[in-house]
């Protein structure tokens, strides 16, 4: 496991870590607080077992981008990193973009060309072929450049190799949606000042020290135990 390997590296640097870290295979006992991460499904079990303890329980989240239609070339290149870096995995990955009504979604494909090497990555391309087959069999309208599928959809979370998009007439409607669904959204990528807590294009996968997951200050949580 990755965490165990990282722990072993930490112990090589400082053996004192062995005194304060323990891995459990069975139900944990003798603890004061819990930080757990998982899906919406697993969070129900975490809440059942750990609700009486101070806790941070993370659920499914995705990130979105809101385009104004006036983005620079460098901003749109940055957007491709927000969408496809790490194959589009993780809560900071942009899985849905909002476009002004006069923006042609397929115009983005020229910027995604820098990721065309993904068509040679077996695991990613298997997802692409699977999702493409599903859309073709079900006659679902979509765009396809050979490794990334664009699909108009109201949902936020898209499958690997698929990027959802949705058109808006008034950006305030997008802002209202974000405010009403904040528990599902990790990052908002945009150059529009209407979004106070936003990330610049290309920076979603580069959180700062104070960019806590789910906007919960983990350090403050630990200090207040």
Phi and psi in degrees as a GROMACS rama.xvg file:
@    title "Ramachandran Plot"
@    xaxis  label "Phi"
@    yaxis  label "Psi"
@TYPE xy
-60.8719  -44.6551  UNK-2
-62.6752  -39.7669  UNK-3
-65.7689  -40.7231  UNK-4
-63.8712  -42.1278  UNK-5
-63.7299  -39.3063  UNK-6
-62.747  -40.5145  UNK-7
-64.2305  -36.8505  UNK-8
-65.604  -42.4667  UNK-9
-60.8493  -40.4417  UNK-10
-67.5242  -32.3188  UNK-11
-65.2654  -34.4801  UNK-12
-75.6254  -44.9437  UNK-13
-144.584  104.204  UNK-14
-60.0199  -16.768  UNK-15
-63.4512  -19.7656  UNK-16
-61.2634  -26.7777  UNK-17
-63.2475  -23.6454  UNK-18
-82.0915  -19.015  UNK-19
-119.57  -1.97318  UNK-20
-123.502  134.3  UNK-21
-140.921  136.444  UNK-22
-100.909  132.492  UNK-23
-116.062  134.809  UNK-24
-92.8396  -25.8061  UNK-25
-105.356  -174.103  UNK-26
-58.9485  130.84  UNK-27
-73.5836  146.84  UNK-28
-135.17  165.294  UNK-29
56.8868  63.5896  UNK-30
-140.015  158.827  UNK-31
-104.82  -27.0795  UNK-32
-155.251  166.179  UNK-33
-134.762  134.566  UNK-34
-121.179  115.398  UNK-35
-131.203  144.066  UNK-36
-130.593  142.53  UNK-37
-178.697  -160.197  UNK-38
-87.6011  175.555  UNK-39
-59.3084  -33.0189  UNK-40
-67.7586  -53.6822  UNK-41
-65.9182  -27.1094  UNK-42
-62.5454  -28.8949  UNK-43
-64.3339  -38.7728  UNK-44
-71.7641  -39.9795  UNK-45
-59.9502  -44.7229  UNK-46
-66.2418  -34.016  UNK-47
-66.3644  -45.7437  UNK-48
-79.3776  -32.4602  UNK-49
-117.806  9.2389  UNK-50
-61.841  -26.5685  UNK-51
-83.7213  -3.34244  UNK-52
-107.4  152.525  UNK-53
-55.8003  133.588  UNK-54
-151.387  156.227  UNK-55
-124.858  113.547  UNK-56
-117.646  116.018  UNK-57
-94.9171  141.723  UNK-58
-116.381  -171.248  UNK-59
-64.8273  135.567  UNK-60
-144.263  154.583  UNK-61
-136.878  166.654  UNK-62
-113.391  155.676  UNK-63
-130.852  161.807  UNK-64
-126.876  140.269  UNK-65
-119.552  114.445  UNK-66
-94.1733  144.121  UNK-67
-92.6406  -19.3113  UNK-68
93.0144  -3.12811  UNK-69
-115.879  22.1311  UNK-70
-67.0303  147.512  UNK-71
-79.7698  168.815  UNK-72
-59.7371  -43.1252  UNK-73
-65.0944  -35.4097  UNK-74
-66.1886  -40.6311  UNK-75
-70.9347  -32.1006  UNK-76
-65.095  -41.2651  UNK-77
-61.4233  -37.2677  UNK-78
-58.9274  -36.8182  UNK-79
-63.2259  -33.0049  UNK-80
-67.6966  -42.2048  UNK-81
-60.5375  -32.15  UNK-82
-85.7352  -45.5388  UNK-83
-113.651  -7.95438  UNK-84
-59.4503  138.931  UNK-85
61.3309  30.8642  UNK-86
64.0349  18.2195  UNK-87
81.0398  22.3359  UNK-88
-98.8729  154.258  UNK-89
100.654  157.366  UNK-90
-73.7486  -16.9268  UNK-91
-90.819  -0.879584  UNK-92
-74.6295  133.271  UNK-93
-77.9353  113.923  UNK-94
-107.392  -6.26904  UNK-95
-146.858  135.316  UNK-96
-122.717  143.024  UNK-97
-105.957  129.64  UNK-98
-120.586  141.861  UNK-99
-63.8554  153.297  UNK-100
-56.6852  -30.5131  UNK-101
-91.5971  10.0403  UNK-102
-95.815  128.188  UNK-103
-87.5732  116.38  UNK-104
-56.5309  -38.2229  UNK-105
-69.0391  -12.3111  UNK-106
-64.7685  -18.2781  UNK-107
-74.6373  -19.8826  UNK-108
-58.9492  -34.3606  UNK-109
-62.8358  -28.0608  UNK-110
-82.0628  -29.8814  UNK-111
-74.4459  -7.60784  UNK-112
-58.1332  -25.5815  UNK-113
-67.0822  -11.1264  UNK-114
-109.508  18.5964  UNK-115
-68.4449  -11.7864  UNK-116
-69.5033  -11.4352  UNK-117
-64.5781  -21.2434  UNK-118
-71.2301  -5.09783  UNK-119
-106.68  4.43543  UNK-120
-98.6052  114.727  UNK-121
-56.3326  -49.608  UNK-122
-66.7839  -43.5212  UNK-123
-63.5077  -46.9505  UNK-124
-67.9188  -28.7385  UNK-125
-61.882  -41.0944  UNK-126
-64.4443  -42.2439  UNK-127
-60.6637  -48.184  UNK-128
-64.5525  -37.2399  UNK-129
-64.2256  -50.072  UNK-130
-66.9654  -37.2567  UNK-131
-62.6018  -42.9539  UNK-132
-62.1266  -42.4602  UNK-133
-59.9474  -45.959  UNK-134
-66.1832  -39.356  UNK-135
-67.9439  -44.8016  UNK-136
-63.2685  -40.1225  UNK-137
-89.0285  2.76336  UNK-138
55.1857  44.7877  UNK-139
-87.1943  127.297  UNK-140
-66.5854  132.815  UNK-141
-163.254  168.928  UNK-142
-114.059  151.04  UNK-143
-147.821  126.35  UNK-144
-110.725  9.3501  UNK-145
104.924  -8.43136  UNK-146
-157.64  -9.13827  UNK-147
-139.351  129.055  UNK-148
-103.266  130.741  UNK-149
-103.997  127.047  UNK-150
-135.822  130.062  UNK-151
-74.0055  124.772  UNK-152
-159.995  144.123  UNK-153
-82.4799  -14.0422  UNK-154
-76.507  163.074  UNK-155
-95.1962  -47.6277  UNK-156
-83.2639  117.76  UNK-157
-109.119  155.734  UNK-158
-69.3755  161.292  UNK-159
-57.1814  134.707  UNK-160
83.7806  0.736386  UNK-161
-122.314  132.923  UNK-162
-116.142  120.155  UNK-163
-81.5794  148.502  UNK-164
-140.004  157.613  UNK-165
-149.04  139.506  UNK-166
-89.5262  148.339  UNK-167
-129.648  149.651  UNK-168
-97.4583  -34.1854  UNK-169
-130.71  119.457  UNK-170
-63.6697  -21.168  UNK-171
-64.7061  -29.4326  UNK-172
-67.6102  -34.1154  UNK-173
-68.7608  -42.3583  UNK-174
-59.4784  -43.5331  UNK-175
-63.211  -39.796  UNK-176
-62.3607  -43.9864  UNK-177
-61.8711  -44.1291  UNK-178
-64.0205  -36.5657  UNK-179
-80.8126  -12.7485  UNK-180
-127.383  31.9229  UNK-181
-61.6784  -26.6727  UNK-182
-73.7335  -9.14763  UNK-183
-104.345  -9.64647  UNK-184
-114.932  128.243  UNK-185
-90.2989  -51.7676  UNK-186
-131.965  147.396  UNK-187
-116.968  118.451  UNK-188
-102.162  124.28  UNK-189
-170.449  161.967  UNK-190
-108.868  11.0873  UNK-191
-90.2555  124.891  UNK-192
-68.5066  -12.0975  UNK-193
-62.7716  -22.6588  UNK-194
-98.5743  106.872  UNK-195
-65.301  -49.6131  UNK-196
-98.2865  88.4072  UNK-197
-131.858  160.643  UNK-198
-112.194  144.7  UNK-199
-69.9103  155.694  UNK-200
-58.23  133.072  UNK-201
90.1012  -1.4265  UNK-202
-113.228  -0.112642  UNK-203
-59.0796  -35.4241  UNK-204
-90.0613  11.0036  UNK-205
-126.397  69.9114  UNK-206
-67.5255  148.679  UNK-207
-86.0038  177.433  UNK-208
-62.5467  -28.1669  UNK-209
-100.274  6.33439  UNK-210
-89.4591  75.7707  UNK-211
-73.7613  145.485  UNK-212
-59.1282  136.608  UNK-213
58.5087  17.337  UNK-214
59.5749  28.4421  UNK-215
-106.597  120.502  UNK-216
-73.3338  99.6191  UNK-217
-64.6675  -38.2394  UNK-218
-64.7993  -44.4628  UNK-219
-63.0279  -39.057  UNK-220
-57.9973  -45.8321  UNK-221
-68.9647  -39.1222  UNK-222
-68.9461  -25.0474  UNK-223
-93.8772  5.8784  UNK-224
